[in-house]
Amino acid sequence: MSAGRCMSGTTGRGAPAALAFLGLALCLAAPAGAAPPATDSGSVDRSFAAGAVRQPFHAVRTLSVLQERVAQGDETAFAMQREVVQEIADELKTFSPTVWRSQRNREALIKYALSGGDPEQLRAVLSQKLFEAAELPLAEGALAYAEGQRANALRHLEKVDVFTLPPSLAGHVALVKALVLANTDLARVIGLADEARLLSPGTLVEETALRLAMEGVAARADRAKFEALALRYFRRFPRSPYLSAVIRPVATAMVEQGYGEKPESARWVHGVVHYLDPQKLVQFYAAFAEIGLRAGKLATTVNAARMARKYARQGSPEHAWTQAYEGAALAVGLAPEEGLALLNTAEAAGVPQSVGELIAGARAISHLIRSPPQSQAQLPAETPKPAPAALPADDKTKKPAADQNPTATKVQARIAQIDKMLKDIDE
């Protein structure tokens, strides 16, 4: 059957989008050269052809193909996912009980339940005792997981060696074992997530396993492994629909580990995230700047805000937001006058209320920092202080002026290094 004929035969006018996708997947799954049987009148009996050729594992393969496309950022596939899952559940109920004598179909049923599908058919096949004894721990574990019984699922799945399973199923089982262990045994969670991503490369299983593993290694402060996983995630899944859930935890871990404070680490961060499209880069660096400011890491904030502004559209709210965060970091210690000027520019461009409050707070703190100390006359009468003796103009012990503070000078030098790094990136 040609691709064109297959599409025309499975996608009618007005058919749901999910059915169109299912029809395409059926064409891809059908054996090469297979022809549908004809009725006595010579016409094609499509209902018989579907019943004779299509098997449960074909239906579940449809979901696998869909989820691979989701992991790669296919928005249409992501929107269709729930509908396809439900249509597969409806289709699984239509198969004759005899199809479940096939191990391949039983394994597909397990995979469907582990992938977020309706466990009703798995429950029915289990109740009919159609699974072999060696398959029961996996089948019962999958059912318990689909029903939300995490402890029971773990009890069954602990008996399963994922490396004895077919490749199409092994990664799913390793990932589910990692998920049900989350928050209990971090080392095992990371190990199982590693197994899952290696067993199912390029799939939604790998994408999810990478997210889970990154969270675990960040909690354990395993810097080397965190760097490897973060680079792999952003390189392989820069368009994942779940990216927004990754950005903030990753940025938080990077700030806590001191990334962005020095030019070499800031350069590494950019090397990790540069796979993202400009809009996502703005989102990442905006989170990086905000978290850096909250942590009091002013160099990180300045660096991240400037990077975000490189990708933000001129005159956009995001552009003004980056000026506000850079201005706040500069105004409270690094370069007060420059910071206050940026705050004024951001405010004039128009910012949300929350950013307006940030601007007001940064101005107030900057004013307090730069305010001169109380004069002798302003001190309480009961605690008079003698005037300090005048120091010679060339006395080496003279306290440096605020703009000569060694710490501020050091940080300003670091900012200059970061500016040079940004120019190098442009070039």
N, C-alpha and C positions, 0 to 999 in steps of 0.2 A: 504494500500500500504506500503510495507516495505521500510526502508530507502535506502537500496541498490537499489531496483527497482526504487525508486523515482529518485535517483541520475542518474541512467543509462538512465532514460527516459527524463531527462531535460538537460543533459550535453552531447552534442555531440562532437565528435572530431573536434578541430578547433574552437569551440564556444568561443566567447569573455569571458574574466574572469567575467565581470559584469553579463553576462547572466547566467553563472554557479552559481553565488551567488543568482541571482533572482530565479533560479530553485530550489535551496535548500530552500530558504525562502518560496516558494510556497508549497513545501512538508511539511514544518513545519506548514504552515498556514491552510492547507487543513483539513477538519473535519476528525476525526479518523474513519477509516472504510469506508470512501467514495470511491467508485469505479467509474472510468471513464465510461461513456456510450459507448456501442459498436455500430458499424455501422452494416448495414444489412449483410455484409460479415463476421461479427464476429470480425473484427479487431478494435483496439482502435482508435477512432477519437479524436486525441489530441487537435486539434483546437477547437472542440466543447466542449471538457472537460474543456479547459482553459476558454472559454467564459461562460460556465454554472456555473463553480465553483468559478473562480477567480473574485474578486471584487476590486474596487479601494482601499478600506482600506487594502487589502492584499498587494497591491503594495507599499503603503506608510509604512506599517509595515516593509517591507523589508529595507527601508531607516532607520527606527528607530533602527532596529537590527544592521545595518551596523555602524551607528553613535555611538552606545553603544560600539562596538568593537573598534572604533577609539579612544574613550575616554580612553580606557584601554591600548592603545598603539599598537594596531594591525596595523602594517605597510602596510600589504596587503589591509586591509579595507580602510585605509587612501588613498592609491593610487587608489583604485577603486571608491572612493566616487563621483567624478565628472561624471564618466561614468555612474554609477548607477542612479544618479539624472537625467541625460539626458534620459536614457532608460525608467525611470518611466514616464517622461514627454511624451515620445512617446506613452507609453502604455495607459496613461490616455485618450489620444485622441481617442483611439479605442473603448471605452466603449459606449454602447447604452445610449442615453439620459435618459432612464428610471432608470438607476442605481442611478442617482442623487436624486431620490425621497426618497432614504434611508438617514436618518439623519447621520448614521454612515459614509457613503461615503462622504457626504458633509463636515463633520468634518475632515475627512482624507484629503480632498482637501485643507482645510484651513491649517492644520498642515504641509502639503507638502510645501505650499507657505511660511510659517513661518520658515521652515527648510532650506531655500535657493533654493527651487525648482522653476521651470518656472511657472509664474502665469497665463499663457495663458488660461489654462483650467478653472481656478477659474474665470477669467474674463468672459469666455463664459457662465459659469453656472449662474453667476450674471446677465448677460445680458438677459438670458432666464427666469429670475425671479423665479428660482427654490428654492431659500432660503426663509425660513419663516421670518416673520417680526422681530421676536426676535433674529434671527441669523444675521441680516443685519449689525449691528455695528461691529461684529467680522469679518464677511466675507469682508466687505469693508475696515476695518482696516488692515486685512491681505493683501489684494490686494495693498493698498497704501504702506504698508511697503515693499512688494516685488518689487514694482516699484520705491522705493527710496524716496517716499514722506513722510518724517518723521513727519512733522507737521500735515499733514492730517491723517496719521496713528494714531497719538496720540489722535487726536480729536475723532476718532471713538472708539479706544480701551479704552478710559477713561470711556466709558459707560458700559464696560464689567467687571463683577465681576468674577475673575478667580476661585473662590471657588464654583461657580455654574456649572463649566465646567467638563467634564469627565477627570479622572486622566491622560489619554494619551495626553491630549491637554492643560490642565491647566498650567503646568510648562512652556511650550513654550510661551504661551501668557504672563505670568508674566515676563519672560525674555525679550521678545520683548518690553514690556512696559518700562522695566528698560533701555534697549538700546536706545530707542527713547528719553528718559528723560535725558540721560547722559549729563553732563556738565551744566545742568539747575537746578536740584533739587537733591543735593547729598544725602540728608537724605532719600528721596523717592526711589532713585535709589538703595540704600543699602537695604531698606526694601523690595522692589520688587525682588531684587536678592536673598534675603533670602527666600522669598516665592517660587521662581522658584526652588532653589536647594532642598528645603524641599518637593516640589510637584513632583520632578523628580529625586530621588536619584539614583546615579550610572550611570547616562546618560551624554551625551555631554551637555545637558542643565545644569546639576549641575556643570560640569567642567567649563563651560563658566560663569555661575553665580558666582562661587567662585572667578574667576579671576576679574570679574567686582566689586564684593563686596570688595575684598582686595584692589583694587585701590582706592575705595571710602573711606574706613576706614583709609588708609594710608594718604590720603589727609586731613582727619579730625583729624589726630594724635590720633586716638582712639586705644591706645596701647593694651588694654585687648582684644578687638574684633579682632584686627589685628593678635594677637598671636593665637587666636582660629581658625581663618580662614586659616592662613598660615599652621598650623599643620594639619588641615583637608585636605587642598589641596594636600600637599606633601604626606600625608598618603594614600589618596584615588586615586590620579592620578599621581603617580611618573613616569609613562611611556607615559603620554599624548604627542602627537606630537606638542602641543602648549606650552610645558614646557619652551622652550628656550625664548619665549616671556614673561614668568613670572619671570624668574630668575633675570634679571637685576632690574626691578622695586621693587621686594621684597628685593633684596640686598641693593638697595638704601634706602628704608624705614628703614631697619634694621640699616644701618649706621647712618642715621639721628636721629634715636631713641637711639643711643648709644650702640646697641648690639655689642658685641665683645670687648668692652673696659675692661670689668671685667670678671674674670673666670666664674662666675655663669651665666652671660648672654651669654658668648661664648658657655658654655655647653648647654644652652637652644637652641641656634641656631643649634647646631649639632643634638640635639634631634629631631628637626623639619625636617632637610634635610637628615638624615641618611637613609631614605627610597629610595633615589636615587641610581642608579647604579654608580660605580666608575667614569665613564667618565663624568656623569652629576654632580657628586660631585666636580670634578676638575673644571668644568665650573662654578658652583655656587661660590666656594671659590675664584676662580680667579677674578670673578666680584666683590666679596666682598672685596678682597684685593685692587683692582684697585680703587674702589669707596672710600674705607677708606683712601688710600693715597691721593687722590684728595681732600678729606675733611680735611686732616691734622690729621687724627686719626691714629697715628703711631702704637699704641698697637693693634688696630683692624687689621691693615695691616699685622703686624707680625704674629698674630694669624691665620688670614685667609690664608696667604701664606704657613705657616707650615702645616695647615690642607690640603690644596690643594696638597702639596708635598707628603703627606701620601698616596694619591690615584693616583698620577701621575706615569707613568712608568719611571723607572730609565733611564736616558739618553735621554728622549723625550724632544721635544721643550717645552712642558708644565712644565716639571721638571725644566728646566733652567729658564723659565719665573717666576716660584715661587721664585727661588733664587734671581732673579733680584729685585722683589718687596720687599721681606723681606730685602735684602741688602740695598735697597734705604731707607726704613724706619729706619733701624738701623744706616746707615751712616749719616743721617741728624740730629741725635740727641740722639738716645738711646744707641748705642754702635758703635761708628765710625769705629774702627779698624775691628771689626767683620763684620760690614756692607760692608766695602770696600773689605774684603776678599771674601765675598759672591758675590759681583758684579764682581770681577775678575773671579771667578769660573763660573758664568753664562755666561760671555762674552766668555770665552774659550770654552764653550760647543756649542756656536753658537746660536744667537737669532735674531729675525726679526729686521728690521731697527728701528721700533717704540720703541722696548724694548732697543735697543742699544742707542737711544737718551735718554731714561729714565736713563740708566746707566751713560751716560756722564753728564747729568744734576745733578744726585745725587752726583757724584764725585765732581762736581764744587761747589755745595752747601756745601758739607761736608768740602771742603777745605776752603771756606769762613768762615764757622763757627769756624774752628779750627785755622784760621790765627791769629797771635798775633795782638794787636792793634798797630796803627801807633806810632812810636817813637817820642820823642819830636822834634828831628831834622827834621822829615818829615812834621810837621805841618806848615801851612802858617806863614810867618814872622809877619804879621799884627795881629795875634791872639796868641801871646806867652802865654804859660801856665806854671805857676810855678810848679816845681817838688813837688810831695806830700812828706810830712814828712814820714820818715821811721817809721814803726810800730814795736814794740817789737815782738819778735817771738811768745810770748805767749799771745798776745793781742787778746781778744775774739771777737773784731770787725773786725778782718782780713777777707777780702773777700775770700770765698771758691774757690778753684781751679775749673776748668771747670768740671773735673770728679767727683767733690764733690757737684755739684749743686743739691739742694734739689729736684727740679722737676725731673731731670734726674734720681736721686737715686730712687725716688718714682716710676717712670715709669719702671725702670729696675726691681724693686721688683715685679711689676705687671706682667712683662714678665716672671719672674721666676714662679709666680703662674700659669700662662697660660701653661708653660712647664710642670708643675706638672699635670695640668688638662689633657693635651694630653697623658701623660703616663697613667693616670687613665682610659682614654677612650680605650687605647690599651689593658689594662688589663681586 
